[in-house]
Amino acid sequence: MNFLSMLKAEMAEKTPTLRSLRDYWLYLGFAKSYNEPVPVAKAMAAASLFENHVKYIYKNDRIAGSIRGNIFDLGVSVSDATLRHARRIVASFGANTFWTNADHYCPDYDVFLQEGIPGRLARIDNALKAHAGDQKRETTLRAMKIAMQGFANMVKGYGEAALARAAQEDVTPTQREELAEVGETCLFLTRSKPETFRQALQLVFLTHTAFLYEERYAMALGRMDQYLWPFYEKDLAEGRLTREEAQSLLECAFIKLGERQYRGGDDVVNIAVGGYRRDGSGGVNELSYLIINAVRNCNIPGPNLSARIYDGIPDEFLDACLQSIGTGLGYPAMMNDEVNIPALARHGYALEDARDYCMVGCIENFLPGKQPPWSDGRYNSPKYLELAINNGKCMQTGVQMGPETGEPDRFATMDEFVSALEAQMEFGAAEYVRLFKNENERYSKTQYAQPFLSCFCQDCIGRGLDINDGGAIYPSVHGAGCMGIATMADSLAAIEQVVFEEKKATLSELRDALAADFEGYEELRKALLDAPKYGNNDDRADKYAVWYVEVHDRIFSKYRTWDGGAFYTAIASNVQNISAGREVAATPDGRKNGRPLSDAASPMRGCDKNGPTAVVLSTTKPDYRLVSCGTVLNQKFGPEMFSDPAKRAKLLALIKVYFKRRGQEMQINAVSRETLRRAMEHPEEYKSLVVRVSGFSAYFTQLDRSVQEDILQRTEHGL
């Protein structure tokens, strides 16, 4: 029986009218806690939400958990006036946001599965005894216990709902048997730790579902092939489970990550497979392949699959990755352990913890269950190039945005100009950090406590402290998303050649041309466009990409978060290269005012003219061990590169060279330009077309037109 196709069809049936009652369920908890400390009040609200939301069960469910109860009212009678009152109370308590460490987090699923719900509650009780008499810690732990008990009641509720669904007349005997198994599994988890693969997967998925009810976004599932492996291996050995059965269970969980589309958009749920284990041995196992297959078969944007690649990884694993990518899905993205592990270890993390990293959101390197939630922002590097050329003034508005580093005619050498540019970048970084810290540090850690999330971070329970108040083993980190590496490298290479070497224009004339958006300066623009470009294995441009990575690390490495954590750098713009480009005047690479910047760590689209090998050689010259968050190198290959085994073997060999040369990350779009054009012209015929964007995949026809154009213009390579 193909549960995936049946569940997918059931999910696609007409949905009820949208009216979320989430705030009402939270309000019921808050209303009982007005005289309690705020952390306890927030825990009581979370418990109320977990316990009272409607536990929706599909008749083809194999793994329980659905956010339909957070999206639709599902027939519950609550007046609009009551809901308005509830929203007023809930809003008054406030909530953390992305910039105040709310989500983009990976829980300690490995340890949680070893303890289960009863074990975690017991650990909280032991901590309460250890911290008896310490009012702050007692309050924090009491809040954690209330939230965890509320979650236990939620799991019980799903068990009872599944058993009730099994008793209804519209289910087949096979569905009834499955639903009964779902119900018994959930009820078992309320009184014991998981013992089987199904039980472990069920507990993980319901935990993830609870985070979604709390409105957390981009909550990672982490290294599933590692923490589920002991259960899978044991079940297989004892004859309780087959390979096909395990894959079906995974598919029936993953497909429901697409439920967010009912309210618009999707969720970026990162799953990591492969990679080194904590002891340094290779981590690829049979479950790694099953997860890849399950994500591929679901064919939805939601599970953002990441493959961790290491020296000596089996070619069979890489080929499985390419076959999945070749469906057009674009998953998995491929990450380099030989770069990411030292990039993390240099911040003082234990080596075994650095080896155990996963990704949250798109590509952000993260230590699961051991640091507060991730945050990042956009640092628009090419803007400071504009300011350096124009003595600190914005060419678009005339505003003095940076320091006065000198009129362009005062720079006699390239080195003098680069020094002025670095001064602008340092000022911009100081401003960026201040804006972030003003927001991140303005809120009371007590008033904005997160008791349920704290239950899944080491060692919040042992310390009796909230996840954002010193409970985590490691401090918080922040990622500065540095924009436009190719825009910067190409621009600096053009300035060096056209202005300082060939002297076809002065820097003042270049400034005037940029301010005029090249109107009347067409010959100068042609010379700039003809200058060396990053991505063609040309050191005249590539050396500035090397500089770019080094200077951003130097600028940001001196800053610290409120609790002493590092400021990472990232070169992963998602679609922000488009909005960032609107803020930047014309640039010396020949790009016109307001046009998109180069994408993430990739060469400027259309400028990588010497083939994919040259791209690999260029993009592996920077030392990406300095980029602790991660990078995104977007590549596009035609579908035939994946369907033809001989061509796929050549592509595999190219990827191995990229990783051997210590490239950090590569992700591939496998949808042809012709298909993309047809989808833009006839979107109604391509509603299910999924493409790789930049750090995530999405339904192509749901993307903004500007993003569609950006993807369309990427260079399509062949071998």
C-alpha positions in Angstrom: 0.0 0.0 0.0 1.5 3.4 -1.0 0.8 5.4 2.0 2.7 8.4 0.7 0.6 8.9 -2.5 -2.7 8.4 -0.5 -1.6 10.8 2.3 -0.5 13.3 -0.3 -3.9 13.1 -2.1 -5.7 13.4 1.2 -3.8 16.5 2.1 -4.6 18.1 -1.2 -8.4 17.8 -0.6 -10.3 21.0 -0.1 -9.3 22.7 3.1 -11.6 24.4 5.6 -11.8 28.2 6.0 -8.7 29.6 7.5 -9.1 31.0 11.1 -6.4 30.2 13.5 -7.4 29.8 17.2 -3.8 29.7 18.4 -4.1 32.9 20.4 -7.2 31.7 22.1 -5.5 28.5 23.3 -2.6 30.6 24.6 -5.0 33.0 26.3 -6.6 30.2 28.3 -3.2 29.5 29.8 -2.3 33.1 30.4 -5.7 33.7 32.0 -4.9 31.2 34.7 -1.5 32.7 35.4 -1.8 36.4 35.9 -0.4 36.2 39.4 2.5 33.9 38.4 6.0 34.9 37.3 6.2 35.5 33.6 8.2 32.3 32.7 5.6 30.2 34.5 2.8 32.2 32.7 4.5 31.5 29.3 4.8 27.8 30.2 1.1 27.6 31.2 0.2 29.3 27.9 2.3 26.9 25.9 0.9 23.9 27.8 -2.7 25.2 27.1 -1.8 25.5 23.4 -0.4 22.0 23.3 -3.3 20.4 25.2 -6.2 22.2 23.6 -5.5 22.5 19.9 -7.5 20.1 17.8 -5.4 16.9 17.1 -6.0 16.4 13.4 -5.4 12.9 12.2 -5.4 12.0 8.5 -6.9 8.6 7.8 -3.7 7.7 6.0 -1.4 8.8 8.8 1.4 6.6 9.9 3.2 9.3 12.0 0.9 11.6 13.9 1.3 15.4 14.1 -0.4 18.1 12.1 -0.4 21.9 12.2 -3.9 22.1 10.8 -5.2 22.9 14.3 -3.0 25.9 14.2 -4.2 27.1 10.8 -7.9 26.3 10.8 -10.5 26.5 13.5 -11.7 23.0 12.6 -15.2 23.7 13.8 -14.3 25.0 17.3 -16.8 27.7 18.4 -15.0 30.8 19.5 -16.5 34.2 18.8 -14.6 36.9 17.0 -14.9 39.2 20.0 -13.4 36.5 22.2 -10.6 36.0 19.8 -9.8 39.7 19.6 -9.6 39.8 23.4 -7.3 36.8 23.5 -5.0 38.4 20.9 -4.7 41.6 23.0 -3.6 39.6 26.1 -1.2 37.4 24.1 0.4 40.4 22.4 1.0 42.1 25.8 3.3 39.2 26.9 5.5 39.7 23.8 7.5 37.0 22.0 11.0 36.5 20.8 11.8 37.0 17.1 14.5 35.8 14.8 16.8 38.6 15.9 16.2 37.8 19.6 17.0 34.1 19.2 13.5 32.5 18.8 14.0 29.8 16.2 16.4 28.5 13.5 17.4 26.0 16.1 18.1 22.2 16.3 17.1 20.5 19.5 19.1 17.8 21.3 17.1 15.0 19.7 19.9 12.5 20.3 19.7 12.9 24.1 16.0 13.3 24.2 15.4 10.0 22.5 17.6 8.3 25.1 15.5 9.8 27.9 12.0 10.2 26.4 9.4 12.4 28.0 9.4 10.6 31.4 13.2 10.8 31.6 13.2 14.5 30.8 10.6 15.2 33.4 12.6 13.2 36.0 15.7 15.3 35.1 13.8 18.5 35.7 12.6 17.2 39.1 16.2 16.4 40.0 17.3 19.8 39.0 14.6 21.4 41.2 16.0 19.5 44.2 19.5 20.6 43.3 18.5 24.3 43.0 16.1 24.4 46.0 16.1 27.8 47.5 17.3 29.6 44.4 14.1 31.5 43.4 15.2 32.3 39.8 16.3 28.8 39.0 13.3 27.2 40.7 10.9 29.4 38.7 12.7 28.6 35.5 12.6 24.9 36.1 9.0 25.0 37.3 8.2 26.6 34.0 10.1 23.9 32.0 8.2 21.2 33.9 4.8 22.8 33.1 5.7 23.1 29.4 7.0 19.5 29.2 4.0 18.1 31.0 1.8 20.0 28.5 3.7 18.4 25.7 3.2 15.0 27.3 -0.5 15.7 27.3 -0.3 16.7 23.7 1.3 13.4 22.7 -1.4 11.6 24.7 -4.1 13.7 22.9 -2.7 12.6 19.5 -2.7 9.0 20.6 -6.4 9.2 21.7 -7.3 11.1 18.4 -5.7 8.4 16.3 -7.5 5.6 18.1 -10.8 7.5 17.7 -10.1 8.0 14.0 -9.4 4.3 13.6 -12.9 3.6 15.0 -14.7 5.7 12.3 -16.5 4.0 9.5 -14.8 5.7 6.5 -11.4 4.0 7.0 -10.3 0.7 5.4 -9.1 -2.3 7.5 -5.5 -1.4 6.6 -6.0 2.2 7.6 -7.7 1.1 10.8 -4.8 -1.1 11.7 -2.2 1.6 11.0 -4.1 4.3 12.9 -4.4 1.9 15.9 -0.6 1.5 15.7 -0.2 5.3 15.6 -2.4 5.7 18.7 -0.7 3.0 20.7 2.7 4.4 19.8 1.8 7.9 21.0 0.4 6.5 24.3 3.5 4.4 24.8 5.7 7.6 24.5 3.8 9.3 27.4 5.0 6.6 29.8 8.3 5.4 28.4 11.3 6.3 26.3 11.2 5.2 22.6 12.4 1.6 21.9 11.7 1.2 18.2 12.3 3.2 15.0 8.6 4.1 14.7 8.5 5.3 18.3 11.6 7.4 17.9 10.5 9.0 14.7 7.1 9.7 16.2 8.5 11.5 19.2 10.8 13.6 17.0 8.0 14.6 14.7 5.5 15.5 17.5 8.3 17.6 19.2 8.8 19.4 15.9 5.0 19.9 15.6 4.9 21.5 19.0 7.6 24.0 18.0 5.5 24.8 15.0 2.5 25.5 17.2 4.7 27.9 19.1 5.2 29.7 15.7 8.9 28.8 15.4 10.3 28.8 11.9 13.2 26.8 10.4 13.4 24.4 13.2 16.0 21.8 12.1 15.5 18.1 12.4 19.3 17.7 12.4 21.3 14.5 11.9 18.4 12.1 11.6 20.5 9.3 10.1 22.7 9.4 13.2 20.2 9.7 16.1 17.6 7.4 14.5 20.3 4.8 13.5 20.4 2.8 16.7 16.6 2.3 16.6 16.7 1.4 12.9 19.6 -1.0 13.3 18.0 -2.8 16.3 14.6 -3.1 14.6 16.2 -4.5 11.4 18.2 -7.0 13.4 15.2 -8.2 15.4 12.9 -8.4 12.3 10.5 -5.7 13.4 11.2 -3.4 10.4 12.2 -3.6 6.8 14.1 -1.0 4.7 10.9 -0.2 2.7 8.9 0.2 5.9 11.3 2.6 7.4 11.3 4.7 4.2 7.6 4.8 4.1 7.4 6.1 7.7 9.9 8.8 6.9 7.9 9.8 3.8 4.7 10.0 5.8 6.4 12.3 8.3 8.2 14.5 5.7 5.2 15.1 3.4 3.5 16.9 6.3 6.2 19.4 6.5 4.4 20.9 3.4 1.3 21.7 5.5 2.5 25.3 6.0 1.5 26.0 2.3 -2.1 26.2 3.5 -1.3 29.5 5.2 1.1 30.7 2.4 4.8 29.8 2.0 6.6 26.9 3.4 9.0 26.0 6.1 12.8 25.6 5.8 13.3 22.4 7.8 16.9 21.3 7.5 17.9 17.7 7.7 21.5 16.7 7.7 22.8 13.3 6.4 26.3 11.9 6.2 29.3 13.6 7.7 31.8 12.6 10.3 30.6 11.1 13.5 31.7 12.5 16.9 34.6 10.1 17.0 35.9 11.1 13.6 34.6 8.0 11.7 32.5 8.3 8.6 28.8 8.6 9.3 27.1 7.5 6.0 24.8 4.6 6.7 21.8 2.9 5.2 19.5 5.4 6.8 21.3 8.2 5.0 20.1 6.8 1.7 16.6 6.2 2.9 16.3 9.8 4.0 17.5 11.0 0.6 15.0 8.7 -1.1 12.2 9.8 1.2 12.8 13.5 0.6 13.1 12.9 -3.2 9.8 11.0 -3.3 7.9 13.6 -1.3 9.1 16.3 -3.8 8.1 19.3 -1.8 10.2 22.3 -0.7 9.9 21.7 3.0 12.6 19.3 4.1 15.7 21.2 3.3 18.1 18.3 2.9 21.9 18.8 3.4 24.5 16.2 2.7 27.7 16.5 4.7 30.7 15.4 2.5 34.0 14.3 3.9 37.2 12.9 2.4 36.7 9.2 1.5 32.9 9.4 1.4 31.5 6.6 -0.8 30.9 7.5 -4.5 27.6 5.7 -4.1 26.4 8.3 -1.6 27.4 11.2 -3.9 25.6 9.5 -6.8 22.5 9.1 -4.7 22.7 12.8 -4.0 23.0 13.6 -7.7 20.1 11.4 -8.6 17.9 13.2 -6.1 19.1 16.6 -7.3 18.4 15.6 -10.9 14.7 15.2 -10.3 14.7 19.0 -10.3 14.1 19.1 -6.5 17.6 20.5 -6.0 18.2 18.5 -2.7 20.5 17.8 -1.1 22.8 20.7 -0.8 26.4 19.4 -0.3 28.5 20.7 2.6 32.2 20.1 3.2 33.1 18.7 6.6 36.8 19.3 5.9 36.0 23.1 5.8 33.1 23.4 8.2 34.6 21.5 11.1 37.8 23.6 11.4 35.7 26.7 10.7 33.7 25.9 13.9 36.5 24.5 16.0 38.4 27.7 15.8 35.8 29.3 18.0 36.7 27.0 20.9 34.1 24.3 20.6 35.1 20.8 21.5 36.2 18.9 18.4 33.6 16.2 18.9 30.9 18.9 19.1 32.2 20.6 15.9 32.1 17.2 14.2 28.5 16.8 15.2 27.3 20.0 13.6 24.2 20.3 11.5 22.5 23.1 9.6 19.6 25.3 10.5 17.6 27.3 8.0 19.4 27.2 4.7 23.0 26.4 5.3 23.8 27.9 8.7 26.3 25.7 10.7 24.9 24.9 14.1 25.8 22.8 17.2 22.5 20.9 17.9 21.1 21.3 21.4 24.1 23.2 22.7 23.7 26.9 21.8 20.9 29.4 21.7 18.9 29.8 18.5 20.6 31.3 15.5 20.2 34.9 14.2 21.7 36.6 11.2 21.3 39.7 9.0 22.3 41.3 5.7 25.6 43.2 5.4 25.5 44.9 2.0 29.2 44.8 1.1 29.0 46.4 -2.4 27.3 49.5 -0.8 30.6 50.3 0.9 32.4 50.1 -2.5 30.0 52.8 -3.7 30.7 54.9 -0.6 34.5 54.6 -1.0 34.2 55.9 -4.5 32.0 58.8 -3.4 33.7 59.9 -0.2 31.1 58.2 2.0 28.0 59.6 0.3 25.2 57.4 -1.1 24.9 58.0 -4.9 21.2 57.2 -4.8 20.1 59.7 -2.1 23.1 62.0 -1.4 23.0 61.0 2.3 26.4 60.8 4.1 26.3 57.2 5.1 30.0 56.6 5.8 33.1 58.4 6.9 34.8 60.9 4.6 37.6 58.8 3.3 38.6 61.1 0.4 37.5 62.3 -3.0 38.3 59.7 -5.7 41.1 61.9 -7.2 43.2 61.6 -4.1 43.8 57.9 -4.5 47.1 57.4 -6.5 47.2 53.6 -6.2 45.0 50.6 -5.9 46.2 50.0 -2.4 45.2 53.5 -1.3 41.7 52.9 -2.7 41.3 49.5 -1.1 42.3 51.1 2.3 39.5 53.6 1.9 37.1 50.8 1.0 38.1 48.8 4.1 37.5 51.9 6.3 34.0 52.2 4.9 33.4 48.5 5.5 34.6 48.8 9.1 32.3 51.7 9.7 29.4 49.8 8.1 30.2 46.7 10.2 30.2 48.8 13.4 26.8 50.3 12.4 25.4 46.8 11.5 26.6 45.3 14.9 25.1 48.2 16.8 21.7 47.9 15.1 21.7 44.2 15.8 22.8 44.5 19.5 20.3 47.3 20.1 17.5 44.9 19.1 19.0 41.7 20.5 19.8 43.1 23.9 16.9 45.3 24.7 14.6 42.7 26.1 14.5 41.2 29.6 15.7 37.6 29.6 13.1 36.8 32.2 10.1 38.4 30.5 11.0 36.8 27.2 11.8 33.3 28.7 11.3 30.3 26.4 10.6 27.4 28.8 9.6 24.7 26.3 12.5 25.4 24.0 14.9 25.4 27.0 13.9 21.8 27.7 15.8 20.8 24.5 19.1 22.6 25.1 22.0 21.4 27.2 22.4 22.2 30.0 19.4 24.5 30.7 17.9 21.9 33.0 21.1 21.2 34.9 21.8 24.9 35.3 18.2 25.9 35.9 18.5 28.7 33.4 16.6 29.7 30.3 18.2 29.0 26.8 18.7 32.7 26.3 19.9 33.4 29.9 23.0 31.4 30.3 21.5 27.9 30.2 23.2 26.8 27.0 26.6 25.1 27.1 27.9 27.5 24.4 27.0 31.2 23.9 24.8 32.6 21.2 26.3 33.5 17.8 25.2 35.8 15.1 25.9 35.6 11.3 26.6 38.6 9.2 25.4 37.7 5.7 28.0 39.3 3.5 26.6 40.2 0.1 28.0 40.2 -3.5 31.4 38.5 -3.4 31.5 38.4 -7.2 30.2 42.0 -7.6 33.0 43.1 -5.3 35.7 41.0 -6.9 34.7 41.9 -10.4 34.4 45.6 -9.5 37.9 45.8 -7.9 39.4 43.9 -10.8 37.9 46.3 -13.2 39.1 49.4 -11.2 42.6 48.0 -11.1 42.7 47.2 -14.8 40.7 50.1 -16.3 41.7 52.9 -14.0 45.1 52.1 -12.5 46.7 50.0 -15.2 45.2 50.9 -18.6 44.2 54.4 -17.4 41.2 54.5 -19.6 39.5 56.7 -17.0 40.3 58.3 -13.8 38.6 57.3 -10.6 36.7 60.6 -10.6 35.4 59.8 -14.1 34.4 56.4 -13.0 32.5 57.9 -10.0 30.7 60.2 -12.4 29.8 57.3 -14.7 28.4 55.3 -11.9 26.3 58.3 -10.6 25.0 58.7 -14.2 24.2 54.9 -14.4 26.6 54.9 -17.4 24.4 57.2 -19.4 26.9 58.9 -21.8 29.7 56.5 -20.6 28.9 53.5 -22.8 32.5 53.0 -23.9 33.7 53.0 -20.3 31.0 50.6 -19.3 32.2 48.2 -22.1 35.7 48.4 -20.9 34.5 47.5 -17.4 32.4 44.6 -18.6 35.4 43.3 -20.5 37.6 43.3 -17.4 38.5 40.0 -15.6 35.5 38.3 -13.9 35.4 35.9 -11.0 34.6 32.4 -11.9 36.9 32.0 -14.9 40.1 30.9 -13.0 41.6 34.4 -13.6 43.7 35.5 -10.6 43.2 39.1 -11.5 39.6 38.8 -10.3 39.9 35.8 -8.0 42.5 37.5 -5.7 39.8 39.9 -4.7 37.5 37.1 -3.7 40.3 35.8 -1.5 40.6 39.3 -0.1 36.8 39.5 0.4 36.7 36.5 2.6 39.7 37.6 4.7 38.7 41.2 5.2 35.1 40.3 6.3 36.5 37.8 8.8 38.9 40.4 10.1 36.3 43.1 10.5 33.6 41.0 12.2 35.8 38.7 14.4 36.4 41.5 17.0 32.7 41.6 17.9 30.9 39.5 20.4 27.3 38.8 21.2 25.8 39.7 24.6 27.0 36.4 26.2 30.4 36.3 24.6 29.7 34.4 21.4 31.2 35.0 18.0 30.0 37.0 15.0 30.3 34.5 12.1 30.4 35.6 8.5 28.2 34.0 5.9 28.2 34.3 2.1 24.7 33.1 1.5 22.3 35.7 0.3 19.2 33.5 -0.5 17.2 36.0 -2.6 18.5 39.0 -0.8 20.9 39.8 -3.6 17.9 41.2 -5.4 16.7 43.6 -2.6 20.3 44.5 -1.7 20.9 45.4 -5.3 18.1 47.9 -5.2 20.1 49.8 -2.5 23.3 50.0 -4.5 24.1 52.4 -7.4 25.8 51.2 -10.5 29.0 49.3 -9.8 32.4 49.2 -11.5 31.8 45.7 -12.9 29.4 47.2 -15.3 26.2 46.4 -13.3 23.6 49.1 -13.5 21.8 51.0 -10.7 19.5 48.9 -8.6 20.1 45.7 -10.4 20.6 42.4 -8.4 24.0 41.8 -7.0 25.8 38.5 -7.6 24.2 35.6 -5.8 25.8 34.3 -2.6 29.3 32.9 -3.2 28.6 32.3 -6.9 30.1 34.1 -9.9 28.0 36.8 -11.4 25.4 35.0 -13.5 26.5 35.0 -17.1 30.1 36.0 -16.4 31.4 32.5 -15.7 32.2 31.8 -19.4 35.0 29.3 -19.2 32.9 26.3 -18.0 32.3 24.6 -14.7 35.9 23.5 -14.1 37.0 27.1 -14.2 34.2 27.9 -11.7 35.5 25.2 -9.4 39.0 26.5 -9.6 38.0 30.1 -8.9 35.6 29.4 -6.1 38.0 27.2 -4.2 40.8 29.8 -3.9 39.4 31.7 -0.8 39.9 30.1 2.6 36.4 29.3 3.6 37.5 28.0 7.0 37.1 31.7 7.8 33.4 31.6 7.0 32.0 29.8 10.0 28.4 30.2 9.1 28.7 28.8 5.6 28.5 29.8 1.9 26.3 29.0 -1.1 27.7 28.2 -4.5 24.8 27.9 -6.9 25.4 25.9 -10.1 23.0 24.9 -12.9 23.3 21.8 -15.1 20.9 20.6 -17.7 18.7 17.5 -16.8 20.7 15.3 -19.1 23.7 15.6 -16.8 21.7 13.6 -14.3 19.7 11.2 -16.5 22.8 10.0 -18.5 25.0 7.8 -16.2 28.2 8.7 -18.0 27.5 12.4 -17.7 26.5 12.0 -14.1 29.8 10.3 -13.5 31.7 13.3 -14.9 29.6 15.6 -12.7 30.4 13.5 -9.7 34.1 13.7 -10.5 33.9 17.5 -10.8 32.2 17.7 -7.4 34.9 15.6 -5.8 37.5 18.0 -7.2 35.5 21.0 -5.7 35.5 19.3 -2.3 39.1 18.1 -2.5 40.1 21.7 -3.2 38.2 22.7 0.0 35.1 24.4 -1.5 32.6 24.9 1.3 29.2 24.2 -0.2 27.6 23.5 -3.6 24.0 23.2 -4.6 22.7 22.5 -8.0 19.6 23.4 -10.0 18.7 20.8 -12.6 15.7 22.4 -14.3 16.4 23.5 -17.8 16.1 27.1 -18.9 13.4 26.1 -21.4 11.3 24.5 -18.7 11.7 27.6 -16.5 10.6 29.9 -19.4 7.5 27.7 -20.1 6.6 27.8 -16.4 6.8 31.6 -16.4 4.5 31.7 -19.4 2.1 29.0 -18.3 2.3 28.9 -14.4 -1.0 27.0 -14.2 0.7 24.0 -15.9 3.7 23.9 -13.5 2.2 24.3 -10.1 4.3 21.4 -8.7 7.6 22.5 -10.3 10.2 22.7 -7.5 13.5 24.5 -8.1 16.6 25.2 -6.0 16.7 28.9 -5.2 19.6 29.8 -3.0 19.9 27.9 0.3 16.4 26.5 -0.1 14.1 25.0 -2.7 10.6 26.4 -3.6 7.7 26.0 -6.0 8.9 28.0 -9.0 5.6 29.5 -9.9 5.1 30.9 -6.4 8.3 32.9 -6.5 8.4 36.6 -7.1 9.0 37.4 -10.8 12.4 39.0 -9.9 13.6 35.8 -8.3 12.4 33.7 -11.2 14.4 36.0 -13.5 17.4 35.7 -11.3 17.3 31.9 -11.5 16.7 31.9 -15.2 19.8 34.0 -15.9 22.2 31.7 -14.1 24.7 30.1 -16.4 23.7 26.6 -17.4 26.8 24.3 -17.6 27.5 21.1 -19.3 30.4 18.6 -19.3 
